[in-house]
Amino acid sequence: MKHKDELPECPVATAVSLIGGKWKLLILRNLRLHPWRFNQLQKDLDGISQKVLTDSLRQLIDDGIVARKDYMENPPHVEYELTALGEQMLPVITALEQFGTYYRSIIR
């Protein structure tokens, strides 16, 4: 997790620094439903590269928003899921979804 002195003063800027960017939001959108394996996420997030997905997941893990669960099996079985802190982001994701739905309904 980041230290307070590393974060912007503005609370909105703080939230954007944690989830900003197209891919992090879409990863969180998926993880709100259930835990996902890496390959499942990559297949569902059309256009994301392996490197970008790896980097985004690592950042979300470092920020305490996502947890990586390793089942210690062979072949390897790893899942990603929201933490309790990550679940606090769900109203934000829901609000974005609702606005997106509304916006699509009013444009031609």
C-alpha positions, 0 to 999 in steps of 0.5 A: 500500500502507498503511504499518505505522503505519496498520495495526492491531496485531493480525494478524487485524485487519490481514487483515480490514482488507484483505479485510473485507466481503462484496464483497472476499471474493467478488471474490477468490473469483472472481479465484482462478480467472482474470483477470476483466473489470469487466463479467464481475465485475459480472454474476457478483456479483449485487447489487453496484453499479458504484460498490461494485465500482469502489471495492472493486477500487481498494482491493484494487489500492491494497493490492497484492492485485489488479492492473489490466491495461490492454491499451490496445485500442479498445474498451478491454480491462481485466482484473483479476487477483491479484498474488503478494501476493493469491495469498497470500490463497488459503488463507484463501479456501479455508478459508472455502469449506471451512467454508461447505461444512461448515456447510451440510452440518450444518444442516437 
